[in-house]
């Protein structure tokens, strides 16, 4: 075989189609859905990212399977121990995924899960999506040893846990250097624009099914969005195409089909 010894295990996993399961996430804080509604107020935080205070974005993109090294977490820029208590840093999170069953239409669905996965870590708070994200790390989490690289380890483990049916490899690149964050966010905006343009010509009359969305219920327990081609979710991150893809990935998930039925009161 021409495969180097250092890569033979990874290659064997790829060839045999084995699925990775992370038994214990290598982060210094607890992780559970019980922490998803946790708030971190200004007086309780060690540092924050984004929230219109610094540039921040999160972007998931599909790559060829040979371009992704599973479990790799890269950090470029200063870490949280370089800022004083109450300080702030830019943040760019780029998640690169590969899988035999992965499709380009699944990108925004998986990208939105960054919000859920990060919120489930004790002492880590996340709001927003795309380039309007806002993240805080609590004083207690920082004292426990939580650093930027643990965000990458958390995302790697949770994507394998929740989406092993379509993902074979996940690597995470995290940037806290402002120049890099601004440069990459411009690249990401072009991709987001292409995603949004796919819906530009569709109307509610073109489809027979709308979709419900309950992704934000950790913060708004009584809220449900009904998403149609002309009416995206109130978060601005989920379109009708995203909901359709999410339903294909997890039929019992937060996006369920709603048959449009017949028009009761037509308007001219």
Order of alpha helices (4+ residues) and beta strands (2+ residues): alpha-beta-beta-beta-beta-beta-alpha-beta-beta-alpha-alpha-beta-alpha-beta-beta-alpha-beta
